């Protein structure tokens, strides 16, 4: 009933930019924390950026100064602006949201389907 849909991945040259979007749909009462993770070939999945309900942000050291996470609460959407992309940024990017469904007090962790970002040198 509730799902996350990602978009914005693709192929870009080093130094270029991409903007990832993740929108939650369904009977959502509220969304707490949201974040972006990535997994490159042969590596563990890692946190890229996260944003709390109050707007507080946290970034991996490797992307600080280049990536910006933001949220649009009215649209239940989390965005990741990726600038000055490097080949080492190549990975599948996943969004995650902690949501409360309408009619329930319980909270659930939801993951997007993943979107591939490829940065060529």
ChimeraX commands (.cxc) that place a marker at each C-alpha (Angstrom):
marker #1 position 0.00,0.00,0.00 radius 0.5
marker #1 position 2.89,2.33,0.80 radius 0.5
marker #1 position 5.91,2.38,-1.47 radius 0.5
marker #1 position 8.95,4.44,-2.41 radius 0.5
marker #1 position 9.67,5.26,-6.04 radius 0.5
marker #1 position 13.13,6.44,-7.05 radius 0.5
marker #1 position 14.15,8.32,-10.16 radius 0.5
marker #1 position 17.02,10.38,-11.54 radius 0.5
marker #1 position 19.79,7.84,-11.99 radius 0.5
marker #1 position 21.74,7.56,-15.20 radius 0.5
marker #1 position 25.08,7.96,-16.94 radius 0.5
marker #1 position 27.08,11.14,-16.49 radius 0.5
marker #1 position 30.65,12.26,-17.14 radius 0.5
marker #1 position 33.02,13.06,-14.29 radius 0.5
marker #1 position 32.38,16.56,-13.01 radius 0.5
marker #1 position 28.73,16.45,-13.97 radius 0.5
marker #1 position 25.60,16.50,-11.85 radius 0.5
marker #1 position 22.55,14.37,-11.18 radius 0.5
marker #1 position 19.51,14.82,-8.99 radius 0.5
marker #1 position 17.93,11.79,-7.39 radius 0.5
marker #1 position 14.35,11.83,-6.19 radius 0.5
marker #1 position 12.45,9.44,-3.94 radius 0.5
marker #1 position 8.72,9.87,-3.45 radius 0.5
marker #1 position 6.59,8.00,-0.94 radius 0.5
marker #1 position 3.04,7.20,-1.94 radius 0.5
marker #1 position 0.06,5.63,-0.22 radius 0.5
marker #1 position -1.73,6.22,3.07 radius 0.5
marker #1 position 1.12,7.95,4.87 radius 0.5
marker #1 position 0.46,9.74,8.13 radius 0.5
marker #1 position 3.95,11.08,8.64 radius 0.5
marker #1 position 7.59,10.55,7.70 radius 0.5
marker #1 position 10.42,10.81,10.20 radius 0.5
marker #1 position 14.01,10.36,9.04 radius 0.5
marker #1 position 14.93,9.87,5.39 radius 0.5
marker #1 position 18.21,8.95,3.80 radius 0.5
marker #1 position 20.20,7.80,0.79 radius 0.5
marker #1 position 22.49,4.77,0.70 radius 0.5
marker #1 position 24.66,3.36,-2.04 radius 0.5
marker #1 position 26.35,0.09,-2.88 radius 0.5
marker #1 position 29.21,-0.19,-5.35 radius 0.5
marker #1 position 30.39,-3.49,-6.86 radius 0.5
marker #1 position 32.37,-5.51,-4.32 radius 0.5
marker #1 position 31.65,-3.08,-1.50 radius 0.5
marker #1 position 29.29,-2.87,1.46 radius 0.5
marker #1 position 26.21,-0.69,1.38 radius 0.5
marker #1 position 27.00,2.66,2.97 radius 0.5
marker #1 position 25.10,5.69,4.17 radius 0.5
marker #1 position 25.53,8.62,1.81 radius 0.5
marker #1 position 23.32,11.23,3.45 radius 0.5
marker #1 position 20.46,11.44,5.92 radius 0.5
marker #1 position 18.00,14.10,7.02 radius 0.5
marker #1 position 15.87,14.18,10.14 radius 0.5
marker #1 position 12.34,15.46,10.58 radius 0.5
marker #1 position 13.78,18.74,11.87 radius 0.5
marker #1 position 16.04,19.16,8.86 radius 0.5
marker #1 position 19.29,18.12,10.49 radius 0.5
marker #1 position 21.63,16.49,7.95 radius 0.5
marker #1 position 24.49,14.03,8.01 radius 0.5
marker #1 position 26.87,13.14,5.15 radius 0.5
marker #1 position 29.53,10.58,4.44 radius 0.5
marker #1 position 32.98,12.16,4.38 radius 0.5
marker #1 position 33.44,11.15,0.76 radius 0.5
marker #1 position 30.53,13.31,-0.44 radius 0.5
marker #1 position 30.70,16.32,1.86 radius 0.5
marker #1 position 30.70,19.55,-0.08 radius 0.5
marker #1 position 29.46,17.84,-3.25 radius 0.5
marker #1 position 26.10,16.28,-2.35 radius 0.5
marker #1 position 23.09,17.93,-0.75 radius 0.5
marker #1 position 20.12,16.13,0.76 radius 0.5
marker #1 position 16.76,17.87,1.16 radius 0.5
marker #1 position 13.14,16.99,1.72 radius 0.5
marker #1 position 9.77,18.27,0.57 radius 0.5
marker #1 position 7.32,17.28,3.29 radius 0.5
marker #1 position 4.28,18.41,1.31 radius 0.5
marker #1 position 5.18,15.93,-1.43 radius 0.5
marker #1 position 6.63,13.21,0.82 radius 0.5
marker #1 position 9.82,13.40,-1.19 radius 0.5
marker #1 position 13.53,13.26,-0.41 radius 0.5
marker #1 position 16.07,14.60,-2.90 radius 0.5
marker #1 position 19.79,14.15,-3.38 radius 0.5
marker #1 position 21.58,16.76,-5.46 radius 0.5
marker #1 position 24.88,15.29,-6.63 radius 0.5
marker #1 position 27.48,17.70,-8.01 radius 0.5
marker #1 position 31.11,17.29,-9.09 radius 0.5
marker #1 position 30.55,13.59,-9.59 radius 0.5
marker #1 position 33.53,11.24,-9.60 radius 0.5
marker #1 position 33.93,7.73,-11.03 radius 0.5
marker #1 position 34.09,6.39,-7.48 radius 0.5
marker #1 position 30.51,7.62,-6.97 radius 0.5
marker #1 position 29.33,4.89,-9.34 radius 0.5
marker #1 position 26.88,2.68,-7.44 radius 0.5
marker #1 position 23.28,1.69,-7.02 radius 0.5
marker #1 position 21.61,4.31,-4.85 radius 0.5
marker #1 position 18.76,3.43,-2.50 radius 0.5
marker #1 position 16.48,5.70,-0.53 radius 0.5
marker #1 position 15.07,4.80,2.87 radius 0.5
marker #1 position 12.22,6.36,4.81 radius 0.5
marker #1 position 10.86,5.78,8.28 radius 0.5
marker #1 position 7.10,6.16,7.91 radius 0.5
marker #1 position 3.92,6.00,9.95 radius 0.5
marker #1 position 0.92,4.67,8.08 radius 0.5
marker #1 position -2.48,6.29,8.48 radius 0.5
marker #1 position -4.52,4.48,11.13 radius 0.5
marker #1 position -1.52,2.98,12.91 radius 0.5
marker #1 position 0.91,4.12,15.59 radius 0.5
marker #1 position 3.62,1.79,14.32 radius 0.5
marker #1 position 6.54,2.99,12.22 radius 0.5
marker #1 position 8.14,1.10,9.35 radius 0.5
marker #1 position 11.42,1.29,7.47 radius 0.5
marker #1 position 10.83,1.34,3.72 radius 0.5
marker #1 position 13.42,1.01,0.95 radius 0.5
marker #1 position 13.25,2.20,-2.63 radius 0.5
marker #1 position 13.96,-0.11,-5.55 radius 0.5
marker #1 position 17.38,1.39,-6.24 radius 0.5
marker #1 position 18.61,3.52,-9.12 radius 0.5
marker #1 position 21.94,3.10,-10.91 radius 0.5
marker #1 position 24.35,6.02,-11.11 radius 0.5
marker #1 position 27.31,5.57,-13.46 radius 0.5
marker #1 position 30.05,8.19,-13.66 radius 0.5
marker #1 position 32.47,7.86,-16.56 radius 0.5
marker #1 position 36.02,9.22,-16.59 radius 0.5
marker link #1:1,2 radius 0.2
marker link #1:2,3 radius 0.2
marker link #1:3,4 radius 0.2
marker link #1:4,5 radius 0.2
marker link #1:5,6 radius 0.2
marker link #1:6,7 radius 0.2
marker link #1:7,8 radius 0.2
marker link #1:8,9 radius 0.2
marker link #1:9,10 radius 0.2
marker link #1:10,11 radius 0.2
marker link #1:11,12 radius 0.2
marker link #1:12,13 radius 0.2
marker link #1:13,14 radius 0.2
marker link #1:14,15 radius 0.2
marker link #1:15,16 radius 0.2
marker link #1:16,17 radius 0.2
marker link #1:17,18 radius 0.2
marker link #1:18,19 radius 0.2
marker link #1:19,20 radius 0.2
marker link #1:20,21 radius 0.2
marker link #1:21,22 radius 0.2
marker link #1:22,23 radius 0.2
marker link #1:23,24 radius 0.2
marker link #1:24,25 radius 0.2
marker link #1:25,26 radius 0.2
marker link #1:26,27 radius 0.2
marker link #1:27,28 radius 0.2
marker link #1:28,29 radius 0.2
marker link #1:29,30 radius 0.2
marker link #1:30,31 radius 0.2
marker link #1:31,32 radius 0.2
marker link #1:32,33 radius 0.2
marker link #1:33,34 radius 0.2
marker link #1:34,35 radius 0.2
marker link #1:35,36 radius 0.2
marker link #1:36,37 radius 0.2
marker link #1:37,38 radius 0.2
marker link #1:38,39 radius 0.2
marker link #1:39,40 radius 0.2
marker link #1:40,41 radius 0.2
marker link #1:41,42 radius 0.2
marker link #1:42,43 radius 0.2
marker link #1:43,44 radius 0.2
marker link #1:44,45 radius 0.2
marker link #1:45,46 radius 0.2
marker link #1:46,47 radius 0.2
marker link #1:47,48 radius 0.2
marker link #1:48,49 radius 0.2
marker link #1:49,50 radius 0.2
marker link #1:50,51 radius 0.2
marker link #1:51,52 radius 0.2
marker link #1:52,53 radius 0.2
marker link #1:53,54 radius 0.2
marker link #1:54,55 radius 0.2
marker link #1:55,56 radius 0.2
marker link #1:56,57 radius 0.2
marker link #1:57,58 radius 0.2
marker link #1:58,59 radius 0.2
marker link #1:59,60 radius 0.2
marker link #1:60,61 radius 0.2
marker link #1:61,62 radius 0.2
marker link #1:62,63 radius 0.2
marker link #1:63,64 radius 0.2
marker link #1:64,65 radius 0.2
marker link #1:65,66 radius 0.2
marker link #1:66,67 radius 0.2
marker link #1:67,68 radius 0.2
marker link #1:68,69 radius 0.2
marker link #1:69,70 radius 0.2
marker link #1:70,71 radius 0.2
marker link #1:71,72 radius 0.2
marker link #1:72,73 radius 0.2
marker link #1:73,74 radius 0.2
marker link #1:74,75 radius 0.2
marker link #1:75,76 radius 0.2
marker link #1:76,77 radius 0.2
marker link #1:77,78 radius 0.2
marker link #1:78,79 radius 0.2
marker link #1:79,80 radius 0.2
marker link #1:80,81 radius 0.2
marker link #1:81,82 radius 0.2
marker link #1:82,83 radius 0.2
marker link #1:83,84 radius 0.2
marker link #1:84,85 radius 0.2
marker link #1:85,86 radius 0.2
marker link #1:86,87 radius 0.2
marker link #1:87,88 radius 0.2
marker link #1:88,89 radius 0.2
marker link #1:89,90 radius 0.2
marker link #1:90,91 radius 0.2
marker link #1:91,92 radius 0.2
marker link #1:92,93 radius 0.2
marker link #1:93,94 radius 0.2
marker link #1:94,95 radius 0.2
marker link #1:95,96 radius 0.2
marker link #1:96,97 radius 0.2
marker link #1:97,98 radius 0.2
marker link #1:98,99 radius 0.2
marker link #1:99,100 radius 0.2
marker link #1:100,101 radius 0.2
marker link #1:101,102 radius 0.2
marker link #1:102,103 radius 0.2
marker link #1:103,104 radius 0.2
marker link #1:104,105 radius 0.2
marker link #1:105,106 radius 0.2
marker link #1:106,107 radius 0.2
marker link #1:107,108 radius 0.2
marker link #1:108,109 radius 0.2
marker link #1:109,110 radius 0.2
marker link #1:110,111 radius 0.2
marker link #1:111,112 radius 0.2
marker link #1:112,113 radius 0.2
marker link #1:113,114 radius 0.2
marker link #1:114,115 radius 0.2
marker link #1:115,116 radius 0.2
marker link #1:116,117 radius 0.2
marker link #1:117,118 radius 0.2
marker link #1:118,119 radius 0.2
marker link #1:119,120 radius 0.2
marker link #1:120,121 radius 0.2
view
